[in-house]
């Protein structure tokens, strides 16, 4: 017997569903047949279920052995909503990931940066207000956005970055971070991990070693 992993989020899409595995950042788009197959697999109802389908979902961490518990209710809701879910042509009903610039400030001035208050840029050196971030996160959670990329400027300069990471994770969204790494100490890295950070990308924008240094 199988159930959804506690790290699997699933949302309805036109003619199917989209799944996201929070630990691995894997996604899987199911058509109606695939959604029905997953539903009956979790329900434990005898029917012909392809072995490769079960093996794939297990390998990617979407399902785990165990009783259905609340997973069946989740899948029933998604199956009911899928026929009524709309999206633009060749698109999803909502983004899988959204990007949020937490600040325009940066402690570097890379010539190729697309968003920071470097010399000659129209970006202002100010932090995004907490109220705006909270509003965006809650709206994103309502439409089941899976991930949120926190960038800048340099996001480690924002005084409430840990709160931002924590709020996103509390709302079921995996927060990820892009940083130049200058301010990333061992203690801060541990605090970000404990707050629920998913991944960290270190941005190196110089053309050669001397410029990066």
C-alpha positions, 0 to 999 in steps of 0.5 A: 500500500502506498501514500503520498510522501509528506514532502509531496505537494499536488495541485490540479491542472487542466486535464490532470495535476502537477506534483512537486517533491519539496526535498528533491525539487522534482516535478511531475505533470500527470494527465487525467489517466495518470491522476486517476491511476495515482488515486486508485493506487493510494486507495488500494483499489484493485486495478491494472496499474503499470509497474513502471509508473509506481517505480517512477513515483517511488524513485522520485520520492512522490509516494512512499509505502504506508496507509493513505491517511489524508492523502486520499482526501487530497487526491479526491479534491484534486480530481474534483477540481481538475476538470474546472481548472483553467490556464492559458494555452500551453501553460500551467494554472499558476507558476511553479516558481516565482522570483522575489527581489528582497532588496536592491542593495548590494555590497558589490557592483557587478557590471552584468547584474540585471537587478541591483542599485549599482552605478547607472542602474535605475534600481533603488537601494532599498529593501522590499517591505515585509507587508509586500512579501507577506502578501505575495507569499500568501497569494502564492500559497493560495494558488499552490506555487511550489518554490520561491527564489529569493534574490536581489540585490544581495538578499543577505542584506535584508534584516528580515531574510530569516523571517521571509524564509520561515514564512514561505516554508510555513505556507508550504513553499520551498524558499531558495536563495541566490547570493554572492556569498560575501556575508554567508557565515557558518552560523547564518547558513545554519540559521537559514537551514533551520528556518527552512531554506531549500537551496543556495545558489552562489552567484559568481559573475566575473569573467575571470578569477581576478574579477571574481576575487 
